[in-house]
Amino acid sequence: MKRSDRELLTTQCYVRDHASNERDGILRGIRDLRARQSVLVDFAPVPGSRIGELAARFDIVLGVTPPE
């Protein structure tokens, strides 16, 4: 997809073990177990947060095909 003269990239991650994951149609549509695991991310509390914020790391690698 393009926007003006730029290519757009859209990605999504999911909170690992979140109760609503099993109701998510996009996540359920990922049949390959390895591919599904690659979008599940561990979130952890932010140290010192007063409002319960969470943080996670979700690396995006372009141009590489994962080994099978």
Secondary structure as GFF3:
##gff-version 3
##sequence-region A 1 68
A	DSSP	beta_strand	2	3	.	.	.	ID=ss1
A	DSSP	beta_strand	6	7	.	.	.	ID=ss2
A	DSSP	beta_strand	14	15	.	.	.	ID=ss3
A	DSSP	three_ten_helix	19	23	.	.	.	ID=ss4
A	DSSP	alpha_helix	25	28	.	.	.	ID=ss5
A	DSSP	alpha_helix	33	38	.	.	.	ID=ss6
A	DSSP	beta_strand	40	41	.	.	.	ID=ss7
A	DSSP	beta_strand	44	45	.	.	.	ID=ss8
A	DSSP	beta_strand	54	55	.	.	.	ID=ss9
###
